[in-house]
Every structure is written in C-alpha cells, then in structure tokens.
Amino acid sequence: MSATAVLVWYLVVAGPQGGMVVMPTAFDKHDQCTAAIAEYKKQPVPAGWSIECVPSASPYADDLGDDEPSLQEAPAQ
C-alpha cells in the first residue's frame, strides 16, 4: 500500500521589506498556480516584490505525524 499526498497550492506574495502574505485563493494543481503567476507577471511587477506557489504541506513529510509532543502530552510543572 502506498501513501499518496494531496497538496493544495497557495500563492505567497513577499514584499520588499520582508513581509509575506498568503493569498486566500487555493489551487488544486501546481499548473493552476503557475498560470496565475504568469497572468500576474503580464503587468509590470513593482521592484522588490515576488510571488511564489507554495504547497499546503511538505512533500517530504512522513505519515507518522510530529515528533514533538502536543500541549496535552507536556509534563505538569
């Protein structure tokens, strides 16, 4: 049995001062996201701004979950 990851792609816009914004629209396929970037780049892009497609989860993540304990598992002090 093989594990299959389904990713949702988001547009992330980075500004010249280091700020980032995740756009509220998600894409089911990477091609849809890159098409949106191509459409955006048809107009002059302000200096220092960038836009990228970022997946909702790492494709390198395993199915075992986090190695870090949750707040419920933290020892009482």
Residue frames relative to the residue before (quaternion, step in Angstrom):
aa qw qx qy qz dx dy dz
M 1.0000 0.0000 0.0000 0.0000 0.00 0.00 0.00
S 0.1637 -0.7978 0.5728 0.0933 3.60 -0.77 0.93
A 0.4216 -0.6852 0.5366 0.2545 3.53 -1.17 0.68
T 0.1318 -0.7828 0.6052 0.0596 3.54 -0.98 0.86
A 0.2088 -0.7728 0.5888 0.1117 3.55 -0.84 0.99
V 0.1635 -0.7517 0.6319 0.0945 3.54 -0.95 0.90
L 0.1479 -0.8119 0.5628 0.0461 3.54 -0.62 1.15
V 0.2233 -0.7015 0.6571 0.1619 3.50 -1.23 0.61
W 0.2706 -0.7899 0.5367 0.1220 3.57 -0.83 1.01
Y 0.1252 -0.7871 0.6028 0.0386 3.56 -0.99 0.91
L 0.4017 -0.6611 0.5713 0.2742 3.53 -1.23 0.56
V 0.0840 -0.7723 0.6288 0.0335 3.56 -0.90 0.95
V 0.1570 -0.7826 0.6000 0.0539 3.55 -0.80 1.09
A 0.1252 -0.7884 0.6008 0.0422 3.56 -0.87 1.03
G 0.2985 -0.7756 0.5377 0.1424 3.54 -0.93 0.97
P 0.6807 -0.5215 0.3353 0.3902 3.55 -1.26 0.32
Q 0.6877 0.4652 -0.2935 0.4739 3.62 1.12 -0.43
G 0.6540 -0.5486 0.2988 0.4266 3.59 1.27 0.18
G 0.5174 0.6408 -0.4264 0.3740 3.61 1.20 -0.03
M 0.1553 -0.7742 0.6073 0.0876 3.56 -1.23 0.55
V 0.0826 -0.7696 0.6318 0.0409 3.52 -1.17 0.70
V 0.2530 -0.7252 0.6196 0.1620 3.57 -0.99 0.89
M 0.3755 -0.7373 0.5176 0.2180 3.54 -0.67 1.11
P 0.5469 -0.6757 0.3905 0.3030 3.61 -0.98 0.80
T 0.6256 0.5356 -0.3487 0.4474 3.61 1.17 -0.36
A 0.1632 -0.7816 0.5970 0.0785 3.58 -0.87 0.97
F 0.2578 -0.7528 0.5894 0.1394 3.55 -1.23 0.58
D 0.4589 -0.6948 0.4873 0.2629 3.56 -1.03 0.80
K 0.7907 0.2056 -0.0923 0.5692 3.57 1.13 -0.63
H 0.5903 -0.5909 0.4255 0.3483 3.53 -1.15 0.73
D 0.6174 0.5646 -0.3444 0.4261 3.60 1.03 -0.76
Q 0.6334 0.5237 -0.3307 0.4640 3.59 1.04 -0.74
C 0.6529 0.5169 -0.3027 0.4636 3.56 1.01 -0.84
T 0.6842 0.4684 -0.2927 0.4763 3.60 0.89 -0.88
A 0.5971 0.5446 -0.3628 0.4639 3.61 1.13 -0.53
A 0.6323 0.5206 -0.3246 0.4730 3.59 1.06 -0.73
I 0.6396 0.5064 -0.3250 0.4784 3.59 1.03 -0.74
A 0.6346 0.5284 -0.3302 0.4572 3.60 0.95 -0.84
E 0.6469 0.5103 -0.3118 0.4732 3.59 1.01 -0.81
Y 0.6372 0.5317 -0.3134 0.4615 3.58 1.03 -0.85
K 0.7134 0.4735 -0.2565 0.4485 3.59 0.94 -0.90
K 0.4742 0.6584 -0.4522 0.3703 3.62 1.24 0.04
Q 0.6834 0.3843 -0.2613 0.5630 3.56 1.27 -0.39
P 0.6133 -0.5437 0.3946 0.4154 3.61 -1.13 0.44
V 0.2928 -0.7536 0.5684 0.1526 3.57 -0.88 1.01
P 0.4806 -0.6717 0.4741 0.3051 3.62 -0.82 0.93
A 0.5896 -0.5961 0.4168 0.3511 3.57 -1.08 0.74
G 0.8085 0.2857 -0.2245 0.4629 3.56 -1.01 0.87
W 0.6307 0.5164 -0.3421 0.4675 3.61 1.22 -0.17
S 0.0126 -0.7855 0.6186 0.0119 3.58 -1.11 0.67
I 0.1558 -0.7653 0.6193 0.0807 3.53 -1.27 0.47
E 0.0137 -0.8063 0.5898 -0.0421 3.58 -0.95 0.92
C 0.4013 -0.6449 0.5841 0.2861 3.53 -1.36 0.30
V 0.0407 -0.8000 0.5982 -0.0233 3.56 -0.78 1.07
P 0.4073 -0.7192 0.4998 0.2589 3.62 -0.84 0.90
S 0.5996 -0.5897 0.4160 0.3458 3.54 -1.23 0.51
A 0.7857 0.0788 -0.0359 0.6125 3.60 1.18 -0.52
S 0.5799 -0.5827 0.4353 0.3670 3.52 -1.18 0.45
P 0.4222 -0.6953 0.5100 0.2797 3.60 -0.88 0.84
Y 0.6500 0.5157 -0.3119 0.4629 3.59 1.27 -0.21
A 0.4684 0.6831 -0.4469 0.3381 3.60 1.26 -0.02
D 0.3571 -0.7162 0.5511 0.2363 3.54 -1.07 0.70
D 0.5875 -0.5999 0.4200 0.3445 3.57 -1.26 0.20
L 0.5245 0.6738 -0.3967 0.3369 3.59 1.24 0.02
G 0.5140 -0.6457 0.4259 0.3708 3.60 1.17 -0.28
D 0.7338 -0.4128 0.3106 0.4413 3.53 -1.34 -0.18
D 0.4147 -0.6720 0.5537 0.2642 3.51 -1.22 0.59
E 0.6236 0.5459 -0.3388 0.4453 3.57 1.23 -0.37
P 0.4950 -0.6610 0.4662 0.3174 3.58 -0.97 0.75
S 0.4686 -0.6487 0.5129 0.3108 3.54 -1.14 0.58
L 0.6903 -0.4653 0.3404 0.4371 3.57 -1.26 0.15
Q 0.6300 0.5429 -0.3347 0.4431 3.59 1.10 -0.63
E 0.7019 0.4643 -0.2606 0.4732 3.57 1.13 -0.61
A 0.4774 0.6796 -0.4404 0.3411 3.60 1.28 -0.16
P 0.5011 -0.6632 0.4594 0.3130 3.59 -0.96 0.81
A 0.4929 -0.6456 0.4927 0.3121 3.59 -1.07 0.70
Q 0.1730 -0.7982 0.5702 0.0877 3.56 -1.05 0.75
